[in-house]
């Protein structure tokens, strides 16, 4: 069920009103220009047509944004706040990440990354004149965290039979320890996504097409980068991992575009 976003408060400051204030800096230090929530909407509406005051406030209610407040209680946003908001909106739109995952990503240091990517020094890709792509999941070593079946079921609201079906079709594998079934972080997220699909009648057997597609893509990327990934040179291997994540992000975006194109045909 989609979460209801609260309606906009019409008592917000006028869009034209901006204020210069020192944000987290000494009184005689550099001053950052702060803008109102309405001005934030105007600044982002071209890239995010569905942006609204109520949506920004909802993200604040979810502790994803913390704008400064005037003595009268009005919100003022710095350029850093806007960059963080842009990152959140891109992760929602391009990577389909739920808010709890976005919160984890921001805590891990992805806040403001989008703004950095636009500068020449933001990343290796941008320095070389290439479009920077950001992978939604790192292919490098995972945290190693394991979650029991009970924990996964409680968090994802998935049915135990659905998880069993996913294991039977090889979508997730799990690991048995002392009589308890455990799943890693990625498998937990897979189960959560499938639980959402299950609400629309999509079962484990229907997911073989996703599994087959993922296997084919992984094999293709492996063929492209296999020599570098097997290299004993740490620098070359590091670059290969960066390239692998970059290619995965491009492939994910391409699949999204192709799906959108086909869905528009269905809707039309």
MODELLER restraints for C-alpha pairs under 7 A, 6 or more apart:
rsr = mdl.restraints
at = mdl.atoms
rsr.add(forms.Gaussian(group=physical.xy_distance, feature=features.Distance(at['CA:5:A'], at['CA:54:A']), mean=6.52, stdev=0.5))
rsr.add(forms.Gaussian(group=physical.xy_distance, feature=features.Distance(at['CA:5:A'], at['CA:55:A']), mean=6.34, stdev=0.5))
rsr.add(forms.Gaussian(group=physical.xy_distance, feature=features.Distance(at['CA:5:A'], at['CA:58:A']), mean=6.11, stdev=0.5))
rsr.add(forms.Gaussian(group=physical.xy_distance, feature=features.Distance(at['CA:6:A'], at['CA:54:A']), mean=5.77, stdev=0.5))
rsr.add(forms.Gaussian(group=physical.xy_distance, feature=features.Distance(at['CA:6:A'], at['CA:58:A']), mean=6.71, stdev=0.5))
rsr.add(forms.Gaussian(group=physical.xy_distance, feature=features.Distance(at['CA:7:A'], at['CA:54:A']), mean=5.35, stdev=0.5))
rsr.add(forms.Gaussian(group=physical.xy_distance, feature=features.Distance(at['CA:8:A'], at['CA:53:A']), mean=5.71, stdev=0.5))
rsr.add(forms.Gaussian(group=physical.xy_distance, feature=features.Distance(at['CA:8:A'], at['CA:54:A']), mean=4.45, stdev=0.5))
rsr.add(forms.Gaussian(group=physical.xy_distance, feature=features.Distance(at['CA:12:A'], at['CA:74:A']), mean=6.71, stdev=0.5))
rsr.add(forms.Gaussian(group=physical.xy_distance, feature=features.Distance(at['CA:13:A'], at['CA:36:A']), mean=6.75, stdev=0.5))
rsr.add(forms.Gaussian(group=physical.xy_distance, feature=features.Distance(at['CA:13:A'], at['CA:74:A']), mean=6.72, stdev=0.5))
rsr.add(forms.Gaussian(group=physical.xy_distance, feature=features.Distance(at['CA:15:A'], at['CA:36:A']), mean=6.28, stdev=0.5))
rsr.add(forms.Gaussian(group=physical.xy_distance, feature=features.Distance(at['CA:15:A'], at['CA:38:A']), mean=4.74, stdev=0.5))
rsr.add(forms.Gaussian(group=physical.xy_distance, feature=features.Distance(at['CA:15:A'], at['CA:39:A']), mean=5.21, stdev=0.5))
rsr.add(forms.Gaussian(group=physical.xy_distance, feature=features.Distance(at['CA:17:A'], at['CA:36:A']), mean=6.76, stdev=0.5))
rsr.add(forms.Gaussian(group=physical.xy_distance, feature=features.Distance(at['CA:18:A'], at['CA:34:A']), mean=6.21, stdev=0.5))
rsr.add(forms.Gaussian(group=physical.xy_distance, feature=features.Distance(at['CA:18:A'], at['CA:35:A']), mean=4.78, stdev=0.5))
rsr.add(forms.Gaussian(group=physical.xy_distance, feature=features.Distance(at['CA:18:A'], at['CA:36:A']), mean=6.13, stdev=0.5))
rsr.add(forms.Gaussian(group=physical.xy_distance, feature=features.Distance(at['CA:19:A'], at['CA:33:A']), mean=6.31, stdev=0.5))
rsr.add(forms.Gaussian(group=physical.xy_distance, feature=features.Distance(at['CA:19:A'], at['CA:34:A']), mean=5.37, stdev=0.5))
rsr.add(forms.Gaussian(group=physical.xy_distance, feature=features.Distance(at['CA:19:A'], at['CA:35:A']), mean=6.35, stdev=0.5))
rsr.add(forms.Gaussian(group=physical.xy_distance, feature=features.Distance(at['CA:20:A'], at['CA:31:A']), mean=6.82, stdev=0.5))
rsr.add(forms.Gaussian(group=physical.xy_distance, feature=features.Distance(at['CA:20:A'], at['CA:32:A']), mean=6.28, stdev=0.5))
rsr.add(forms.Gaussian(group=physical.xy_distance, feature=features.Distance(at['CA:20:A'], at['CA:33:A']), mean=4.53, stdev=0.5))
rsr.add(forms.Gaussian(group=physical.xy_distance, feature=features.Distance(at['CA:20:A'], at['CA:34:A']), mean=5.67, stdev=0.5))
rsr.add(forms.Gaussian(group=physical.xy_distance, feature=features.Distance(at['CA:21:A'], at['CA:31:A']), mean=5.82, stdev=0.5))
rsr.add(forms.Gaussian(group=physical.xy_distance, feature=features.Distance(at['CA:21:A'], at['CA:32:A']), mean=6.03, stdev=0.5))
rsr.add(forms.Gaussian(group=physical.xy_distance, feature=features.Distance(at['CA:21:A'], at['CA:33:A']), mean=6.30, stdev=0.5))
rsr.add(forms.Gaussian(group=physical.xy_distance, feature=features.Distance(at['CA:21:A'], at['CA:34:A']), mean=6.66, stdev=0.5))
rsr.add(forms.Gaussian(group=physical.xy_distance, feature=features.Distance(at['CA:22:A'], at['CA:30:A']), mean=6.93, stdev=0.5))
rsr.add(forms.Gaussian(group=physical.xy_distance, feature=features.Distance(at['CA:22:A'], at['CA:31:A']), mean=4.52, stdev=0.5))
rsr.add(forms.Gaussian(group=physical.xy_distance, feature=features.Distance(at['CA:22:A'], at['CA:32:A']), mean=5.88, stdev=0.5))
rsr.add(forms.Gaussian(group=physical.xy_distance, feature=features.Distance(at['CA:23:A'], at['CA:31:A']), mean=6.93, stdev=0.5))
rsr.add(forms.Gaussian(group=physical.xy_distance, feature=features.Distance(at['CA:23:A'], at['CA:32:A']), mean=6.51, stdev=0.5))
rsr.add(forms.Gaussian(group=physical.xy_distance, feature=features.Distance(at['CA:32:A'], at['CA:78:A']), mean=6.63, stdev=0.5))
rsr.add(forms.Gaussian(group=physical.xy_distance, feature=features.Distance(at['CA:33:A'], at['CA:78:A']), mean=6.30, stdev=0.5))
rsr.add(forms.Gaussian(group=physical.xy_distance, feature=features.Distance(at['CA:34:A'], at['CA:76:A']), mean=5.50, stdev=0.5))
rsr.add(forms.Gaussian(group=physical.xy_distance, feature=features.Distance(at['CA:34:A'], at['CA:77:A']), mean=5.07, stdev=0.5))
rsr.add(forms.Gaussian(group=physical.xy_distance, feature=features.Distance(at['CA:34:A'], at['CA:78:A']), mean=4.63, stdev=0.5))
rsr.add(forms.Gaussian(group=physical.xy_distance, feature=features.Distance(at['CA:35:A'], at['CA:76:A']), mean=5.30, stdev=0.5))
rsr.add(forms.Gaussian(group=physical.xy_distance, feature=features.Distance(at['CA:35:A'], at['CA:77:A']), mean=5.18, stdev=0.5))
rsr.add(forms.Gaussian(group=physical.xy_distance, feature=features.Distance(at['CA:35:A'], at['CA:78:A']), mean=6.59, stdev=0.5))
rsr.add(forms.Gaussian(group=physical.xy_distance, feature=features.Distance(at['CA:36:A'], at['CA:75:A']), mean=6.22, stdev=0.5))
rsr.add(forms.Gaussian(group=physical.xy_distance, feature=features.Distance(at['CA:36:A'], at['CA:76:A']), mean=4.96, stdev=0.5))
rsr.add(forms.Gaussian(group=physical.xy_distance, feature=features.Distance(at['CA:36:A'], at['CA:77:A']), mean=6.20, stdev=0.5))
rsr.add(forms.Gaussian(group=physical.xy_distance, feature=features.Distance(at['CA:37:A'], at['CA:53:A']), mean=6.50, stdev=0.5))
rsr.add(forms.Gaussian(group=physical.xy_distance, feature=features.Distance(at['CA:37:A'], at['CA:75:A']), mean=6.52, stdev=0.5))
rsr.add(forms.Gaussian(group=physical.xy_distance, feature=features.Distance(at['CA:37:A'], at['CA:76:A']), mean=6.74, stdev=0.5))
rsr.add(forms.Gaussian(group=physical.xy_distance, feature=features.Distance(at['CA:37:A'], at['CA:77:A']), mean=6.99, stdev=0.5))
rsr.add(forms.Gaussian(group=physical.xy_distance, feature=features.Distance(at['CA:38:A'], at['CA:53:A']), mean=6.66, stdev=0.5))
rsr.add(forms.Gaussian(group=physical.xy_distance, feature=features.Distance(at['CA:40:A'], at['CA:82:A']), mean=6.95, stdev=0.5))
rsr.add(forms.Gaussian(group=physical.xy_distance, feature=features.Distance(at['CA:41:A'], at['CA:51:A']), mean=6.24, stdev=0.5))
rsr.add(forms.Gaussian(group=physical.xy_distance, feature=features.Distance(at['CA:41:A'], at['CA:52:A']), mean=6.15, stdev=0.5))
rsr.add(forms.Gaussian(group=physical.xy_distance, feature=features.Distance(at['CA:41:A'], at['CA:53:A']), mean=6.79, stdev=0.5))
rsr.add(forms.Gaussian(group=physical.xy_distance, feature=features.Distance(at['CA:45:A'], at['CA:51:A']), mean=5.94, stdev=0.5))
rsr.add(forms.Gaussian(group=physical.xy_distance, feature=features.Distance(at['CA:59:A'], at['CA:65:A']), mean=6.24, stdev=0.5))
rsr.add(forms.Gaussian(group=physical.xy_distance, feature=features.Distance(at['CA:60:A'], at['CA:66:A']), mean=6.23, stdev=0.5))
rsr.add(forms.Gaussian(group=physical.xy_distance, feature=features.Distance(at['CA:64:A'], at['CA:103:A']), mean=6.47, stdev=0.5))
rsr.add(forms.Gaussian(group=physical.xy_distance, feature=features.Distance(at['CA:67:A'], at['CA:75:A']), mean=5.92, stdev=0.5))
rsr.add(forms.Gaussian(group=physical.xy_distance, feature=features.Distance(at['CA:67:A'], at['CA:76:A']), mean=5.83, stdev=0.5))
rsr.add(forms.Gaussian(group=physical.xy_distance, feature=features.Distance(at['CA:67:A'], at['CA:77:A']), mean=5.32, stdev=0.5))
rsr.add(forms.Gaussian(group=physical.xy_distance, feature=features.Distance(at['CA:67:A'], at['CA:81:A']), mean=6.80, stdev=0.5))
rsr.add(forms.Gaussian(group=physical.xy_distance, feature=features.Distance(at['CA:68:A'], at['CA:75:A']), mean=5.81, stdev=0.5))
rsr.add(forms.Gaussian(group=physical.xy_distance, feature=features.Distance(at['CA:68:A'], at['CA:76:A']), mean=5.27, stdev=0.5))
rsr.add(forms.Gaussian(group=physical.xy_distance, feature=features.Distance(at['CA:68:A'], at['CA:77:A']), mean=6.47, stdev=0.5))
rsr.add(forms.Gaussian(group=physical.xy_distance, feature=features.Distance(at['CA:69:A'], at['CA:75:A']), mean=4.76, stdev=0.5))
rsr.add(forms.Gaussian(group=physical.xy_distance, feature=features.Distance(at['CA:69:A'], at['CA:76:A']), mean=6.02, stdev=0.5))
rsr.add(forms.Gaussian(group=physical.xy_distance, feature=features.Distance(at['CA:80:A'], at['CA:112:A']), mean=6.76, stdev=0.5))
rsr.add(forms.Gaussian(group=physical.xy_distance, feature=features.Distance(at['CA:83:A'], at['CA:112:A']), mean=4.87, stdev=0.5))
rsr.add(forms.Gaussian(group=physical.xy_distance, feature=features.Distance(at['CA:83:A'], at['CA:114:A']), mean=6.81, stdev=0.5))
rsr.add(forms.Gaussian(group=physical.xy_distance, feature=features.Distance(at['CA:83:A'], at['CA:115:A']), mean=5.70, stdev=0.5))
rsr.add(forms.Gaussian(group=physical.xy_distance, feature=features.Distance(at['CA:84:A'], at['CA:111:A']), mean=5.04, stdev=0.5))
rsr.add(forms.Gaussian(group=physical.xy_distance, feature=features.Distance(at['CA:84:A'], at['CA:112:A']), mean=4.74, stdev=0.5))
rsr.add(forms.Gaussian(group=physical.xy_distance, feature=features.Distance(at['CA:87:A'], at['CA:111:A']), mean=6.42, stdev=0.5))
rsr.add(forms.Gaussian(group=physical.xy_distance, feature=features.Distance(at['CA:87:A'], at['CA:112:A']), mean=6.21, stdev=0.5))
rsr.add(forms.Gaussian(group=physical.xy_distance, feature=features.Distance(at['CA:87:A'], at['CA:113:A']), mean=6.71, stdev=0.5))
rsr.add(forms.Gaussian(group=physical.xy_distance, feature=features.Distance(at['CA:87:A'], at['CA:114:A']), mean=5.51, stdev=0.5))
rsr.add(forms.Gaussian(group=physical.xy_distance, feature=features.Distance(at['CA:88:A'], at['CA:102:A']), mean=6.81, stdev=0.5))
rsr.add(forms.Gaussian(group=physical.xy_distance, feature=features.Distance(at['CA:91:A'], at['CA:97:A']), mean=6.03, stdev=0.5))
rsr.add(forms.Gaussian(group=physical.xy_distance, feature=features.Distance(at['CA:95:A'], at['CA:136:A']), mean=6.07, stdev=0.5))
rsr.add(forms.Gaussian(group=physical.xy_distance, feature=features.Distance(at['CA:116:A'], at['CA:122:A']), mean=4.66, stdev=0.5))
rsr.add(forms.Gaussian(group=physical.xy_distance, feature=features.Distance(at['CA:117:A'], at['CA:123:A']), mean=6.16, stdev=0.5))
rsr.add(forms.Gaussian(group=physical.xy_distance, feature=features.Distance(at['CA:117:A'], at['CA:126:A']), mean=6.76, stdev=0.5))
rsr.add(forms.Gaussian(group=physical.xy_distance, feature=features.Distance(at['CA:117:A'], at['CA:132:A']), mean=6.49, stdev=0.5))
rsr.add(forms.Gaussian(group=physical.xy_distance, feature=features.Distance(at['CA:120:A'], at['CA:126:A']), mean=5.66, stdev=0.5))
rsr.add(forms.Gaussian(group=physical.xy_distance, feature=features.Distance(at['CA:120:A'], at['CA:127:A']), mean=5.15, stdev=0.5))
rsr.add(forms.Gaussian(group=physical.xy_distance, feature=features.Distance(at['CA:121:A'], at['CA:127:A']), mean=5.96, stdev=0.5))
rsr.add(forms.Gaussian(group=physical.xy_distance, feature=features.Distance(at['CA:125:A'], at['CA:131:A']), mean=6.42, stdev=0.5))
rsr.add(forms.Gaussian(group=physical.xy_distance, feature=features.Distance(at['CA:125:A'], at['CA:132:A']), mean=5.39, stdev=0.5))
rsr.add(forms.Gaussian(group=physical.xy_distance, feature=features.Distance(at['CA:126:A'], at['CA:132:A']), mean=5.77, stdev=0.5))
rsr.add(forms.Gaussian(group=physical.xy_distance, feature=features.Distance(at['CA:133:A'], at['CA:246:A']), mean=5.70, stdev=0.5))
rsr.add(forms.Gaussian(group=physical.xy_distance, feature=features.Distance(at['CA:133:A'], at['CA:249:A']), mean=5.95, stdev=0.5))
rsr.add(forms.Gaussian(group=physical.xy_distance, feature=features.Distance(at['CA:133:A'], at['CA:250:A']), mean=6.58, stdev=0.5))
rsr.add(forms.Gaussian(group=physical.xy_distance, feature=features.Distance(at['CA:134:A'], at['CA:246:A']), mean=6.48, stdev=0.5))
rsr.add(forms.Gaussian(group=physical.xy_distance, feature=features.Distance(at['CA:134:A'], at['CA:249:A']), mean=5.96, stdev=0.5))
rsr.add(forms.Gaussian(group=physical.xy_distance, feature=features.Distance(at['CA:135:A'], at['CA:245:A']), mean=5.53, stdev=0.5))
rsr.add(forms.Gaussian(group=physical.xy_distance, feature=features.Distance(at['CA:135:A'], at['CA:246:A']), mean=6.26, stdev=0.5))
rsr.add(forms.Gaussian(group=physical.xy_distance, feature=features.Distance(at['CA:135:A'], at['CA:248:A']), mean=6.63, stdev=0.5))
rsr.add(forms.Gaussian(group=physical.xy_distance, feature=features.Distance(at['CA:135:A'], at['CA:249:A']), mean=4.67, stdev=0.5))
rsr.add(forms.Gaussian(group=physical.xy_distance, feature=features.Distance(at['CA:138:A'], at['CA:245:A']), mean=6.73, stdev=0.5))
rsr.add(forms.Gaussian(group=physical.xy_distance, feature=features.Distance(at['CA:139:A'], at['CA:245:A']), mean=6.61, stdev=0.5))
rsr.add(forms.Gaussian(group=physical.xy_distance, feature=features.Distance(at['CA:145:A'], at['CA:184:A']), mean=6.09, stdev=0.5))
rsr.add(forms.Gaussian(group=physical.xy_distance, feature=features.Distance(at['CA:145:A'], at['CA:185:A']), mean=6.42, stdev=0.5))
rsr.add(forms.Gaussian(group=physical.xy_distance, feature=features.Distance(at['CA:146:A'], at['CA:182:A']), mean=5.89, stdev=0.5))
rsr.add(forms.Gaussian(group=physical.xy_distance, feature=features.Distance(at['CA:146:A'], at['CA:183:A']), mean=5.47, stdev=0.5))
rsr.add(forms.Gaussian(group=physical.xy_distance, feature=features.Distance(at['CA:146:A'], at['CA:184:A']), mean=4.65, stdev=0.5))
rsr.add(forms.Gaussian(group=physical.xy_distance, feature=features.Distance(at['CA:146:A'], at['CA:185:A']), mean=6.60, stdev=0.5))
rsr.add(forms.Gaussian(group=physical.xy_distance, feature=features.Distance(at['CA:147:A'], at['CA:182:A']), mean=5.22, stdev=0.5))
rsr.add(forms.Gaussian(group=physical.xy_distance, feature=features.Distance(at['CA:147:A'], at['CA:183:A']), mean=5.22, stdev=0.5))
rsr.add(forms.Gaussian(group=physical.xy_distance, feature=features.Distance(at['CA:147:A'], at['CA:184:A']), mean=6.22, stdev=0.5))
rsr.add(forms.Gaussian(group=physical.xy_distance, feature=features.Distance(at['CA:148:A'], at['CA:180:A']), mean=6.82, stdev=0.5))
rsr.add(forms.Gaussian(group=physical.xy_distance, feature=features.Distance(at['CA:148:A'], at['CA:181:A']), mean=5.75, stdev=0.5))
rsr.add(forms.Gaussian(group=physical.xy_distance, feature=features.Distance(at['CA:148:A'], at['CA:182:A']), mean=4.34, stdev=0.5))
rsr.add(forms.Gaussian(group=physical.xy_distance, feature=features.Distance(at['CA:148:A'], at['CA:183:A']), mean=6.38, stdev=0.5))
rsr.add(forms.Gaussian(group=physical.xy_distance, feature=features.Distance(at['CA:149:A'], at['CA:181:A']), mean=5.58, stdev=0.5))
rsr.add(forms.Gaussian(group=physical.xy_distance, feature=features.Distance(at['CA:149:A'], at['CA:182:A']), mean=5.78, stdev=0.5))
rsr.add(forms.Gaussian(group=physical.xy_distance, feature=features.Distance(at['CA:152:A'], at['CA:188:A']), mean=6.20, stdev=0.5))
rsr.add(forms.Gaussian(group=physical.xy_distance, feature=features.Distance(at['CA:153:A'], at['CA:159:A']), mean=6.74, stdev=0.5))
rsr.add(forms.Gaussian(group=physical.xy_distance, feature=features.Distance(at['CA:153:A'], at['CA:160:A']), mean=6.92, stdev=0.5))
rsr.add(forms.Gaussian(group=physical.xy_distance, feature=features.Distance(at['CA:156:A'], at['CA:192:A']), mean=4.75, stdev=0.5))
rsr.add(forms.Gaussian(group=physical.xy_distance, feature=features.Distance(at['CA:156:A'], at['CA:195:A']), mean=6.95, stdev=0.5))
rsr.add(forms.Gaussian(group=physical.xy_distance, feature=features.Distance(at['CA:158:A'], at['CA:192:A']), mean=6.81, stdev=0.5))
rsr.add(forms.Gaussian(group=physical.xy_distance, feature=features.Distance(at['CA:158:A'], at['CA:195:A']), mean=5.05, stdev=0.5))
rsr.add(forms.Gaussian(group=physical.xy_distance, feature=features.Distance(at['CA:162:A'], at['CA:204:A']), mean=6.77, stdev=0.5))
rsr.add(forms.Gaussian(group=physical.xy_distance, feature=features.Distance(at['CA:163:A'], at['CA:191:A']), mean=6.94, stdev=0.5))
rsr.add(forms.Gaussian(group=physical.xy_distance, feature=features.Distance(at['CA:165:A'], at['CA:204:A']), mean=5.55, stdev=0.5))
rsr.add(forms.Gaussian(group=physical.xy_distance, feature=features.Distance(at['CA:166:A'], at['CA:172:A']), mean=5.82, stdev=0.5))
rsr.add(forms.Gaussian(group=physical.xy_distance, feature=features.Distance(at['CA:166:A'], at['CA:204:A']), mean=5.25, stdev=0.5))
rsr.add(forms.Gaussian(group=physical.xy_distance, feature=features.Distance(at['CA:167:A'], at['CA:173:A']), mean=5.45, stdev=0.5))
rsr.add(forms.Gaussian(group=physical.xy_distance, feature=features.Distance(at['CA:169:A'], at['CA:204:A']), mean=6.83, stdev=0.5))
rsr.add(forms.Gaussian(group=physical.xy_distance, feature=features.Distance(at['CA:169:A'], at['CA:205:A']), mean=6.74, stdev=0.5))
rsr.add(forms.Gaussian(group=physical.xy_distance, feature=features.Distance(at['CA:171:A'], at['CA:211:A']), mean=6.42, stdev=0.5))
rsr.add(forms.Gaussian(group=physical.xy_distance, feature=features.Distance(at['CA:172:A'], at['CA:187:A']), mean=5.98, stdev=0.5))
rsr.add(forms.Gaussian(group=physical.xy_distance, feature=features.Distance(at['CA:174:A'], at['CA:181:A']), mean=6.42, stdev=0.5))
rsr.add(forms.Gaussian(group=physical.xy_distance, feature=features.Distance(at['CA:174:A'], at['CA:182:A']), mean=5.45, stdev=0.5))
rsr.add(forms.Gaussian(group=physical.xy_distance, feature=features.Distance(at['CA:174:A'], at['CA:183:A']), mean=4.60, stdev=0.5))
rsr.add(forms.Gaussian(group=physical.xy_distance, feature=features.Distance(at['CA:175:A'], at['CA:181:A']), mean=5.63, stdev=0.5))
rsr.add(forms.Gaussian(group=physical.xy_distance, feature=features.Distance(at['CA:175:A'], at['CA:182:A']), mean=5.06, stdev=0.5))
rsr.add(forms.Gaussian(group=physical.xy_distance, feature=features.Distance(at['CA:175:A'], at['CA:183:A']), mean=6.29, stdev=0.5))
rsr.add(forms.Gaussian(group=physical.xy_distance, feature=features.Distance(at['CA:176:A'], at['CA:182:A']), mean=6.20, stdev=0.5))
rsr.add(forms.Gaussian(group=physical.xy_distance, feature=features.Distance(at['CA:225:A'], at['CA:240:A']), mean=6.62, stdev=0.5))
rsr.add(forms.Gaussian(group=physical.xy_distance, feature=features.Distance(at['CA:228:A'], at['CA:236:A']), mean=6.30, stdev=0.5))
rsr.add(forms.Gaussian(group=physical.xy_distance, feature=features.Distance(at['CA:228:A'], at['CA:237:A']), mean=5.82, stdev=0.5))
rsr.add(forms.Gaussian(group=physical.xy_distance, feature=features.Distance(at['CA:228:A'], at['CA:240:A']), mean=5.70, stdev=0.5))
rsr.add(forms.Gaussian(group=physical.xy_distance, feature=features.Distance(at['CA:229:A'], at['CA:237:A']), mean=5.27, stdev=0.5))
rsr.add(forms.Gaussian(group=physical.xy_distance, feature=features.Distance(at['CA:229:A'], at['CA:240:A']), mean=5.73, stdev=0.5))
rsr.add(forms.Gaussian(group=physical.xy_distance, feature=features.Distance(at['CA:231:A'], at['CA:237:A']), mean=5.88, stdev=0.5))
